[in-house]
Amino acid sequence: MRFYADVAGPDRELPWRYVHGVAHAVVYSVLAEQAPELAAHLHNQGWGQSNLRPVGISPPVFTGARRRPNAYMMSPNGRIWFGSPVPALAMSLLVGIANRRELRWGPITLTIKGTQLEPPAAAEAPAVLDTRSPILLKAKEGRYLLPDDDGYVGALVANIRHKADLLGLPGDAELEVLDPGQRRRYEVSGGFRIGAAAKIRLDADSRLIDALRQWGLGLGNIQGFGWVI
């Protein structure tokens, strides 16, 4: 399941460290109101027997905002997407957001104007997945990978198979990067994250493709990275 919340923000700048840096705190605060034990388990241990956290969220995206160089500007017309391939997590997030009138995003209070479920995408494979936020991937030695780097495709396939294992879905996957985005660097709790948005062609089980649309691609999805448009 994936859904979005339409939000109104002030006509001002959101400091860059809060664009992704507080996304996971937003998720946990919403889940904790609906299912405190579930939220605590997810935070402390991950999901099931894995340390993965199958929740996706986008940073707030604003339209009609004033343009300022090197600034993340807000406006009264914003939207935040949420999703999870795990029904218990998805429903808790949906109910939690639908019952709120406001959402605290770091130092900013966003007014929630409404929520809307997104209809499932067509169950087809292969599929083209385009991300709204950077995909995070790491090489074995710990450095972040970008779409043009050697090892990027292998690391993304490995991440997809890891997610498939958690969800009990077939993990066979082949992919091609169709359009790499620009390198982006964000500050979050615990340091910096480096990645790039990308459009990829993915050939995999259609159920896995659908799950990735609800969860995201790469690492750090609960911090707003790798959200699929």
C-alpha positions in Angstrom: 0.0 0.0 0.0 1.1 3.5 -0.7 -0.6 6.8 -0.1 0.1 10.5 0.1 -0.7 13.4 2.4 -1.3 16.9 1.0 0.4 19.4 3.3 0.7 23.1 3.6 4.0 24.6 4.7 5.1 28.2 5.4 6.6 30.4 2.7 10.1 30.0 3.9 13.2 27.8 3.6 13.5 24.3 5.1 17.1 23.8 6.2 18.7 21.1 4.1 19.6 18.9 7.2 15.9 18.5 7.8 14.8 17.5 4.3 15.8 13.8 4.9 17.2 14.0 8.4 13.9 13.8 10.3 12.0 11.5 8.0 12.5 8.4 10.1 11.5 10.2 13.2 8.2 11.2 11.5 7.6 7.5 10.6 8.3 6.3 14.1 6.2 9.0 15.8 3.2 8.2 13.6 3.5 4.4 14.1 4.0 4.8 17.9 0.6 6.5 18.2 -1.1 3.6 16.6 1.0 0.6 17.5 3.6 1.4 20.1 5.0 -2.2 20.4 5.2 -2.5 16.6 7.0 0.8 16.3 9.5 -0.1 19.1 10.3 -3.4 17.5 10.8 -1.9 14.1 13.1 0.8 15.5 15.1 -1.5 17.7 15.3 -4.7 15.7 13.9 -4.3 12.2 11.2 -6.5 10.8 10.9 -10.2 11.3 14.3 -11.8 11.5 16.0 -9.0 9.5 17.3 -5.6 10.4 15.5 -4.2 7.3 12.7 -1.7 7.9 10.1 -2.1 5.2 8.8 1.4 5.2 9.1 4.0 2.5 8.6 7.8 2.7 9.4 10.7 0.5 10.7 14.1 1.7 8.0 16.8 1.4 7.7 18.1 -2.2 6.4 21.6 -2.7 5.0 23.1 -5.8 4.6 26.9 -6.5 7.4 27.7 -4.0 9.6 30.8 -4.4 12.9 30.0 -6.1 16.1 30.7 -4.2 19.5 29.4 -5.1 20.7 26.4 -3.0 17.6 26.6 -0.8 14.8 24.1 -0.2 11.8 26.4 -0.3 8.3 25.5 1.0 4.8 26.6 0.0 1.1 26.0 0.9 1.1 23.2 -1.7 3.1 20.2 -0.6 2.9 16.4 -0.7 4.5 13.6 1.2 4.3 9.9 0.1 4.2 6.9 2.5 4.2 3.2 1.8 5.0 -0.3 3.0 4.6 -3.8 1.5 3.7 -5.0 5.0 0.0 -4.5 5.6 0.3 -3.9 9.4 2.8 -1.1 8.9 1.0 0.5 5.9 -2.4 0.5 7.7 -0.9 2.0 10.9 0.8 4.8 8.9 -2.4 5.5 7.0 -4.6 5.7 10.0 -2.0 7.7 11.9 -1.7 10.3 9.2 -5.4 10.4 8.4 -6.2 11.2 12.1 -3.7 14.1 12.3 -4.2 17.7 11.4 -0.6 18.6 11.7 2.8 16.9 11.1 6.0 18.1 12.6 8.9 17.9 10.2 11.9 19.0 12.1 11.5 22.7 13.1 8.5 23.1 10.8 4.8 22.3 11.4 3.0 21.2 8.3 -0.8 21.4 8.1 -2.3 18.1 6.7 -5.0 19.0 4.2 -6.0 15.4 3.4 -4.8 11.9 2.5 -5.3 9.7 -0.5 -4.6 6.1 -1.4 -2.8 5.6 -4.6 -4.2 2.8 -6.9 -1.9 -0.2 -7.5 0.2 0.1 -10.6 -0.3 -2.3 -13.4 1.2 -5.7 -12.5 3.7 -6.0 -15.3 7.3 -7.0 -15.8 9.7 -5.6 -16.8 8.8 -2.2 -15.4 10.5 1.2 -15.4 11.0 2.7 -11.9 11.9 6.3 -11.5 12.9 7.7 -8.1 12.0 11.0 -6.7 14.8 11.0 -4.1 18.4 9.7 -4.3 19.1 6.0 -4.2 21.6 5.1 -1.6 24.0 2.1 -2.2 27.3 1.2 -0.7 30.3 -0.8 -2.0 31.7 -3.5 0.3 34.3 -1.2 1.6 31.7 1.3 2.7 31.8 4.1 0.1 28.6 5.3 -1.5 28.1 4.3 -5.1 26.6 6.4 -7.9 24.8 5.0 -11.0 27.9 5.3 -13.3 30.2 3.5 -10.8 31.4 0.0 -11.3 29.4 -2.3 -9.0 26.3 -0.1 -8.8 24.0 -2.5 -10.7 25.3 -5.5 -8.7 24.8 -3.7 -5.4 21.2 -2.6 -6.3 20.3 -6.2 -7.4 21.7 -7.5 -4.1 19.6 -5.0 -2.2 16.5 -6.0 -4.2 17.1 -9.7 -3.5 17.6 -9.0 0.2 14.2 -7.3 0.3 12.6 -10.1 -1.7 13.9 -12.6 0.9 12.3 -10.7 3.8 9.0 -10.6 1.9 9.1 -14.2 0.8 9.1 -13.3 -2.8 11.2 -14.6 -5.7 14.4 -12.6 -5.8 15.5 -13.1 -9.4 16.1 -9.7 -10.9 17.8 -8.0 -13.8 18.1 -4.3 -14.2 19.5 -1.6 -16.4 20.1 2.1 -15.5 18.2 4.1 -18.1 18.9 7.6 -16.8 21.3 8.4 -13.9 20.6 11.5 -11.9 23.1 14.0 -10.4 25.1 13.3 -7.2 23.4 14.6 -4.1 24.7 14.8 -0.6 22.4 15.1 2.5 23.0 15.5 6.2 21.0 13.1 8.4 21.4 11.8 11.9 24.6 9.8 12.0 26.4 11.6 9.2 26.0 12.2 5.5 24.3 10.2 2.8 25.4 10.4 -0.9 23.4 9.1 -3.8 21.6 10.0 -7.0 18.1 9.5 -8.3 17.8 7.2 -11.2 15.4 5.7 -13.7 15.9 2.0 -14.0 14.4 -0.9 -16.0 13.7 -3.8 -13.8 12.8 -7.3 -14.8 11.6 -9.2 -11.8 8.5 -10.9 -10.3 5.6 -8.4 -10.7 4.8 -8.8 -6.9 8.4 -7.8 -6.1 8.2 -4.8 -8.4 5.0 -3.7 -6.7 6.6 -4.1 -3.2 9.5 -1.9 -4.3 7.1 0.8 -5.4 5.7 0.7 -1.8 9.1 0.4 -0.1 11.7 2.1 -2.3 15.0 1.3 -3.9 18.3 1.0 -2.2 19.2 1.8 1.4 17.7 4.3 3.8 14.1 4.2 2.6 12.8 5.1 6.0 14.9 8.3 5.8 13.2 9.2 2.5 15.7 7.9 0.1 14.9 5.9 -3.1 11.2 6.7 -3.2 9.7 5.6 -6.5 7.5 8.1 -8.3 
